[in-house]
Amino acid sequence: MDANKHFRHALGAFATGVTVITTLSENGSPVGVTASSFNSVSLDPPLVLWSLAKTAGSRHAFCSSGHFAIHVLSSKQEGLSGQFASAGTEKFAGIAWDHGQLRSPIIDEYAALFECRTSYQYEGGDHIILVGEVINFDHRDEQPLLFHAGQYADAKPREPVATHAANTDDLGFVADDFLFYLLSRSYTQLSWPTRDRMKELGLSQTDYLILAFLGMNSATGAEELTRRLARIGVHADQQHLDGMVTRRLVDHDTDDRLEMSEKGRSDLIQTLVLAKSVEEDLFDHFTAAEIATTKSVLRKLIELTNDYI
């Protein structure tokens, strides 16, 4: 087996959902492909990504249209997946569809739908990575269509597995049920790749948190920004903010408020994409119930400790 085929088989060990992604060509004709590379990037702003082979005949349409619609397929849509994965030009033959909010073709049936405005495009080896801002979405109570080891698969519930205590041999004085220690150590280890990327981009932790704040909020005055950041433990004085303007990470709007620049947004997205990739790798080791419970506990901890800041 050659190296490429062996690598493809190894990737096939990771089960994914199946999507059909659509857009319009320059002459207004519907274009669509089947893809399993769909992933979420950010909740606020709502961003998703997927990748398209550079050799794909639909590359120009997707890279130039400025919009696309992602249809997450249900388990009963295996035939639709095959139809859009084919090399033929009549992929929409017999398919009921209509134009969405951005004019992307919207297929009538799906498990979930995300209508996106193309925000960024990145080189990814032999693929183009497209990041889209979600401007409309919908989901239905349908079992998802999965793809694993080169073939379609069904999702089956699994029994919860017992969790194991964290390894604290290197800090024997810390009990393995000490919440502060577990939160601190898990954050430090989880964020290591992201901090390396931030270092490559020349971003400090404060830079990153300011960009994340501006990404989730509208333009904000320097005094208001400093006050609100202080509530989450981020201390950014006027000198730091001025430095970010000089480095073209943030700009002033017409009312002299601070907003994220295009460079700042690009740096933030690159960091978020890596963070999401690390997160998804880790999620493969947990059940959906465990992940949901963990997020719920963390949100409640944040809510309960708001008054401490």
HELIX and SHEET records of a PDB file:
HELIX    1   1 ALA A    3  LEU A   11  1                                   9    
HELIX    2   2 ARG A   59  SER A   65  1                                   7    
HELIX    3   3 GLU A   78  ALA A   85  1                                   8    
HELIX    4   4 ASP A  169  LEU A  171  5                                   3    
HELIX    5   5 LEU A  179  LEU A  190  1                                  12    
HELIX    6   6 TRP A  192  LEU A  201  1                                  10    
HELIX    7   7 GLN A  205  MET A  216  1                                  12    
HELIX    8   8 ALA A  222  ALA A  230  1                                   9    
HELIX    9   9 GLN A  238  THR A  246  1                                   9    
HELIX   10  10 GLU A  262  PHE A  283  1                                  22    
HELIX   11  11 ALA A  288  LEU A  304  1                                  17    
HELIX   12  12 ASN A  306  TYR A  308  5                                   3    
SHEET    1   A 3 THR A  16  GLY A  17  0                                        
SHEET    2   A 3 LEU A 146  HIS A 148 -1                                        
SHEET    3   A 3 GLN A 151  ALA A 153 -1                                        
SHEET    1   B 7 PRO A  30  ALA A  35  0                                        
SHEET    2   B 7 THR A  19  LEU A  24 -1                                        
SHEET    3   B 7 HIS A  67  VAL A  72 -1                                        
SHEET    4   B 7 ALA A 112  GLY A 124 -1                                        
SHEET    5   B 7 HIS A 127  HIS A 139 -1                                        
SHEET    6   B 7 LEU A  47  ALA A  53 -1                                        
SHEET    7   B 7 ASN A  39  SER A  42 -1                                        
SHEET    1   C 2 TRP A  97  HIS A  99  0                                        
SHEET    2   C 2 PRO A 105  ILE A 107 -1                                        
SHEET    1   D 2 VAL A 250  HIS A 252  0                                        
SHEET    2   D 2 LEU A 258  MET A 260 -1                                        
END                                                                             
